Amino acid sequence: MKTGKIKVEPGVFKMNFLLVDDDQATLKLIAPKLSAWGHTVHTAENGKNAWEIIKTTPIEIVVSDWMMPDLNGLELCGKIRSKESGNYIYIILISAKDSSKDIVRGLSGGVDDYITKPINFEELRARIDIGSRIVRLERELNEKYNTIRNNYLQTIEMFIYLIEMFDEDLGGHSRRVGDISLQLAEKHGDVSSKAYKTIQTAGLLHDIGMIGLPKSILSKRRTEMVEGEQDLFRSHPYLGKKILDEIEYLSPISKIVGMHHEQYNGRGFPDGLPGKDIPIEAQIVSAASIYDNLIHRGGISYTKIPDHLQRIRGYQLSPQLADMLLEINFENIREDEKASDAEIRLDQLEAGMILTKNIRMKTGAFVMPSGTRLTRNSIEKLIHYLAIGAISKTVYIEKDSIRR
């Protein structure tokens, strides 16, 4: 492999070229021209060597002969097009074949341009300038895309941080709903893989509207709320949508967030939409939220979840999504059977249970070490810390120490 470099002239957009030809005379003829035009040039004697260079070197434009042993130019093009890469490689095919049929075959094979021999260097430079402009535009678009993507990710992280600062448990619920939403999306045959990230993010942010409500509402079941509190709670999908609508590129997510409390039977809120009118993305986030609430707010064990899902199948949830949650629940049962400990709410603790993880305050201060066998006094101490908001509402307990 040979590499040639010269100082780039003002206005010239420097490119990494790969020149491929089994004829050494052609390489020696073309390579200096490309270098003189302000580009970095790599050379390969055949398609096989060229492919090895492409796998390890950031090549932007390939100029290749068609007819070569082992791996010809068109076959090399096919491998390049199948390569998963963030950057597009512009390909110019050179050949003595000059019939319309051959040119169409070459262009149909994935090359961007086609030059017939003998090579006219003025024509070659003009075509290379075209390729350079396309590669430069693609690079600029990638940079803009990456900027938007980074802004998107930073915005999501900011919102999640706000939710967790408002209420740690709500933050945990939001993260779990994001994960479950993704699981459901991947199982659902009518959901495109392109929608996975949108659905997961909507799951993460579905309760963003709760940060605008009195915190006392969070600790209550809906049946415990008085009339005014129920109205406030029912407003949180609208509030969440309104928050996200302020950011244009979160519009697809805001629509899902605004409908995550609609129900399959049309008795949900805010608009009472029936199942056929609820986008599948919103149905998925709703199902994920219901499932997580059954476990973490309702304290229902995995083994009892199927009974609860059957009660809301065809009512709150579509039969299809209820069945998918049953599949996920079965997977969770299998994983839970492998674990040596279990996550237990403080109000479920009993004397004799053994901690498997250290307990710390939210400030990081140490409270109780792993391995502690709980007594009535130590449980009361933990409940006191919970009452003043110093620790989380769950701890991890050795399964063998839990009474069956």
C-alpha positions in Angstrom: 0.0 0.0 0.0 1.3 3.5 -0.9 0.2 6.8 0.4 0.8 10.2 -1.1 0.1 13.6 0.5 0.6 17.2 -0.5 -0.4 20.5 0.9 -4.1 21.2 0.2 -4.8 24.3 -1.9 -7.3 26.9 -0.6 -10.8 25.9 -1.5 -9.9 22.2 -2.1 -11.9 19.7 0.0 -9.4 17.0 1.0 -10.6 13.4 0.6 -9.2 10.0 1.5 -9.1 8.0 -1.8 -8.6 4.4 -2.4 -7.4 3.6 -6.0 -7.8 -0.1 -6.9 -6.3 -1.7 -10.1 -4.4 -4.8 -10.8 -2.3 -2.9 -13.4 0.7 -1.2 -11.7 1.1 1.1 -14.7 -2.5 2.5 -14.1 -1.8 3.0 -10.4 1.4 4.9 -11.1 -0.5 7.0 -13.7 -3.6 7.9 -11.7 -2.3 8.1 -8.1 0.0 11.1 -8.6 -2.9 13.0 -10.3 -5.2 12.4 -7.3 -2.4 13.6 -5.0 -1.8 16.7 -7.1 -5.4 17.5 -6.8 -5.1 17.8 -3.0 -6.2 14.3 -1.8 -4.7 11.6 0.4 -4.3 8.5 -1.8 -4.2 4.8 -0.8 -3.6 2.1 -3.4 -4.5 -1.6 -3.7 -3.5 -4.1 -6.4 -6.8 -6.0 -6.2 -10.3 -6.0 -4.7 -9.3 -8.3 -1.9 -6.6 -6.0 -0.6 -8.8 -3.0 -1.1 -11.5 -4.6 1.1 -8.9 -5.1 3.9 -7.9 -1.4 3.7 -11.6 -0.3 3.7 -12.2 -2.2 6.9 -9.4 -0.4 8.8 -9.1 3.0 7.1 -11.6 5.9 6.8 -11.9 5.8 3.0 -14.3 8.4 1.4 -14.0 7.8 -2.3 -13.0 4.6 -4.1 -11.9 4.6 -7.8 -11.7 1.0 -8.9 -11.1 -1.0 -12.1 -13.9 -3.4 -12.9 -12.0 -6.5 -14.2 -9.7 -7.8 -11.5 -8.9 -11.3 -10.2 -10.2 -12.7 -6.9 -12.6 -9.8 -6.2 -13.5 -7.5 -9.1 -14.6 -3.9 -8.9 -18.4 -4.6 -8.9 -18.0 -7.3 -6.3 -16.0 -4.9 -4.2 -18.8 -2.4 -4.5 -21.3 -5.0 -3.2 -19.2 -5.6 -0.1 -18.8 -1.9 0.5 -22.6 -1.3 0.2 -23.2 -4.2 2.7 -20.8 -2.8 5.2 -22.4 -1.2 8.2 -20.8 2.2 8.5 -21.8 5.7 9.5 -20.1 7.3 6.5 -21.1 6.9 2.9 -18.3 5.7 0.5 -18.6 7.2 -3.0 -17.6 4.7 -5.7 -16.3 5.4 -9.3 -15.9 2.3 -11.5 -13.5 2.3 -14.4 -13.8 -0.1 -17.2 -13.0 -0.8 -20.9 -16.6 -2.0 -21.2 -18.4 0.9 -22.8 -21.7 -0.6 -24.0 -25.0 0.8 -22.5 -25.7 -2.6 -21.1 -22.4 -2.7 -19.2 -22.8 0.9 -17.9 -26.3 0.2 -16.7 -25.1 -3.1 -15.1 -22.3 -1.2 -13.3 -24.6 1.6 -12.0 -27.2 -0.9 -11.0 -24.6 -2.7 -8.9 -24.3 0.2 -6.5 -21.5 2.4 -8.0 -22.1 6.1 -8.1 -20.3 6.9 -11.3 -18.8 5.0 -14.3 -15.8 6.0 -16.5 -14.8 4.2 -19.6 -11.2 3.7 -20.8 -9.1 5.3 -22.0 -9.3 7.7 -19.1 -9.8 11.4 -19.8 -8.2 13.1 -16.8 -10.2 16.3 -17.1 -13.4 14.2 -17.1 -12.0 12.2 -14.1 -11.3 15.3 -12.1 -14.8 16.7 -12.9 -16.4 13.5 -11.7 -14.2 13.4 -8.6 -15.3 17.0 -7.8 -18.9 15.8 -8.0 -18.2 12.9 -5.7 -16.3 15.2 -3.3 -19.3 17.6 -3.0 -21.6 14.7 -2.3 -19.3 13.2 0.4 -18.9 16.7 1.9 -22.6 17.2 2.0 -23.1 13.7 3.6 -20.4 14.6 6.2 -22.1 17.9 7.0 -25.5 16.2 7.3 -24.0 13.6 9.7 -22.5 16.3 11.8 -25.9 18.1 12.0 -27.6 14.8 12.8 -25.1 14.0 15.6 -25.7 17.5 17.0 -29.5 17.0 17.0 -29.0 13.5 18.5 -26.8 14.7 21.3 -29.3 17.5 22.1 -32.1 14.9 22.1 -30.3 12.6 24.5 -29.3 15.5 26.7 -32.9 16.7 26.8 -34.2 13.2 27.8 -31.5 12.9 30.5 -32.5 16.3 31.8 -36.1 15.4 32.1 -35.4 12.1 33.8 -33.2 13.9 36.2 -36.0 16.3 37.0 -38.4 13.4 37.6 -36.0 11.7 39.9 -35.3 14.9 41.8 -39.0 15.5 42.2 -39.6 11.9 43.5 -37.1 9.0 43.5 -39.8 6.4 43.3 -41.5 8.1 40.4 -38.1 8.2 38.7 -37.6 4.5 39.2 -41.1 3.8 37.9 -40.3 5.9 34.8 -37.1 4.0 34.0 -38.7 0.6 34.4 -41.7 1.6 32.2 -39.2 2.7 29.6 -37.6 -0.7 29.7 -40.9 -2.6 29.7 -42.2 -0.5 26.8 -39.2 -1.4 24.7 -39.7 -5.1 25.5 -43.3 -4.9 24.4 -42.4 -3.0 21.2 -39.9 -5.6 20.3 -42.5 -8.4 20.8 -45.2 -6.6 18.9 -45.4 -7.6 15.2 -47.1 -4.4 14.1 -44.3 -2.1 15.5 -41.4 -1.1 13.3 -37.9 -1.3 14.7 -37.6 2.4 13.8 -40.3 3.2 16.5 -38.5 1.3 19.3 -36.5 4.3 20.6 -39.6 6.6 20.4 -41.7 4.2 22.4 -38.9 3.6 25.0 -38.4 7.3 25.4 -42.2 7.9 25.8 -42.2 5.2 28.5 -39.3 7.1 30.3 -41.2 10.4 30.1 -44.8 9.2 30.4 -45.3 10.7 33.9 -43.3 13.9 33.3 -46.6 15.8 33.9 -46.7 14.6 37.5 -43.9 17.0 38.5 -46.5 19.8 38.2 -48.8 18.2 40.8 -48.8 18.3 44.6 -46.4 15.6 45.8 -49.0 14.3 48.3 -50.9 12.8 45.3 -48.1 10.5 44.5 -48.4 8.4 47.6 -52.2 7.8 47.2 -54.1 5.2 45.2 -56.7 6.7 42.9 -59.4 5.2 45.1 -58.0 7.2 48.0 -58.0 10.6 46.2 -60.7 13.1 47.0 -62.5 14.8 44.1 -60.1 17.7 43.6 -57.1 15.4 43.7 -58.6 13.1 41.1 -59.1 16.0 38.7 -55.5 17.0 39.3 -54.2 13.5 38.7 -56.3 13.1 35.5 -54.6 16.3 34.2 -51.0 14.9 34.2 -51.1 13.4 30.7 -52.1 16.8 29.4 -49.5 18.6 31.4 -46.8 16.1 30.2 -47.8 16.6 26.6 -47.8 20.4 27.1 -44.2 20.3 28.5 -42.9 18.1 25.7 -44.7 20.1 23.0 -42.4 23.0 23.8 -39.6 21.0 22.1 -40.3 20.4 18.4 -38.3 17.2 18.0 -40.1 15.6 21.0 -43.5 16.0 19.2 -43.9 12.2 18.5 -43.2 11.4 22.1 -45.6 14.1 23.5 -48.5 12.6 21.6 -47.9 9.2 23.2 -47.5 10.8 26.7 -50.8 12.6 26.3 -52.6 9.3 25.6 -50.9 6.9 28.0 -54.0 6.7 30.3 -56.5 5.9 27.5 -58.0 2.5 27.9 -58.9 -0.3 25.4 -62.6 -0.1 26.4 -62.8 3.7 25.9 -63.1 4.5 29.6 -59.7 6.1 30.0 -58.7 9.7 30.0 -58.3 12.5 28.9 -60.4 11.8 25.8 -62.0 8.4 26.4 -60.6 7.0 23.2 -61.5 3.4 22.3 -58.8 0.9 21.5 -59.0 1.3 17.7 -58.4 5.0 18.0 -55.4 4.7 20.5 -52.0 4.5 18.7 -50.3 1.2 19.4 -47.3 3.2 20.9 -49.6 4.7 23.5 -51.2 1.4 24.2 -47.8 -0.1 24.8 -46.7 2.6 27.3 -50.0 2.3 29.1 -49.6 -1.5 29.4 -46.0 -1.1 30.7 -47.1 1.4 33.3 -50.0 -0.8 34.5 -47.7 -3.8 34.8 -45.0 -1.9 36.8 -47.6 -0.4 39.1 -49.1 -3.8 39.9 -45.7 -5.0 41.0 -44.1 -2.0 42.7 -47.1 0.0 43.9 -49.5 -2.9 44.4 -46.9 -5.3 45.9 -48.3 -8.1 43.8 -45.9 -11.0 43.3 -45.0 -12.3 39.8 -46.9 -15.5 40.4 -50.1 -13.6 41.1 -49.7 -11.2 38.2 -51.5 -13.5 35.7 -54.7 -13.4 37.7 -54.7 -9.6 37.7 -53.9 -9.4 34.0 -56.8 -11.7 33.1 -59.1 -9.3 35.0 -58.1 -6.3 32.8 -57.6 -8.2 29.5 -60.0 -6.7 27.0 -60.9 -4.0 29.5 -58.0 -1.7 30.3 -55.6 -3.6 27.9 -56.1 -5.2 24.5 -56.0 -9.0 24.6 -52.8 -9.0 22.6 -50.9 -6.7 25.0 -52.2 -8.5 28.0 -50.8 -11.8 26.5 -47.4 -10.1 25.8 -47.2 -9.0 29.4 -47.9 -12.5 30.5 -44.9 -13.6 28.4 -42.7 -10.9 30.0 -44.0 -11.9 33.5 -43.1 -15.5 32.8 -39.6 -14.4 31.9 -39.4 -12.4 35.1 -40.6 -15.4 37.1 -37.7 -17.5 35.6 -35.2 -14.7 36.4 -36.6 -14.3 39.9 -36.2 -18.1 40.6 -32.5 -17.8 39.8 -32.0 -14.8 42.2 -30.9 -15.4 45.8 -32.6 -12.3 47.1 -35.8 -10.4 46.6 -36.8 -6.7 46.7 -39.2 -6.1 49.6 -41.2 -3.1 50.7 -40.5 -1.8 54.2 -44.1 -2.4 55.3 -43.6 -6.1 54.4 -40.5 -6.6 56.5 -40.6 -9.1 59.4 -38.2 -9.9 62.2 -35.6 -12.6 61.1 -35.3 -11.4 57.5 -31.6 -10.9 56.4 -30.5 -7.9 54.3 -28.4 -8.7 51.2 -27.4 -5.1 50.3 -26.3 -2.2 52.4 -28.9 0.5 53.2 -27.9 4.1 52.8 -29.7 7.4 53.0 -30.4 9.3 49.9 -27.5 11.6 50.9 -25.2 8.6 50.9 -24.9 8.3 54.7 -24.7 4.7 55.9 -27.7 3.2 57.7 -27.5 -0.6 58.0 -25.0 -3.2 56.6 -25.7 -6.2 54.4 -26.0 -9.4 56.4 -28.1 -7.7 59.2 -30.8 -10.0 60.6 -33.7 -7.7 61.1 -35.4 -7.3 64.5 -38.5 -5.4 65.4 -36.4 -2.4 66.5 -34.3 -2.3 63.4 -37.5 -2.4 61.2 -39.0 0.5 63.2 -35.8 2.4 62.6 -36.0 1.9 58.9 -39.7 2.9 58.8 -38.8 6.1 60.7 -36.1 6.9 58.1 -38.7 6.3 55.3 -41.2 8.5 57.0 -38.8 11.5 56.9 -37.9 10.7 53.3 -34.3 9.7 54.0 -34.3 6.2 52.4 -36.1 4.3 49.6 -39.3 2.3 50.3 -37.7 -1.1 49.4 -34.8 -3.2 50.5 -33.2 -6.5 49.3 -33.8 -9.5 51.5 -32.2 -13.0 51.4 -34.9 -15.3 50.0 -34.2 -18.1 52.4 -35.0 -15.8 55.3 -38.5 -14.9 54.0 -41.3 -16.9 55.6 -43.3 -18.8 52.9 
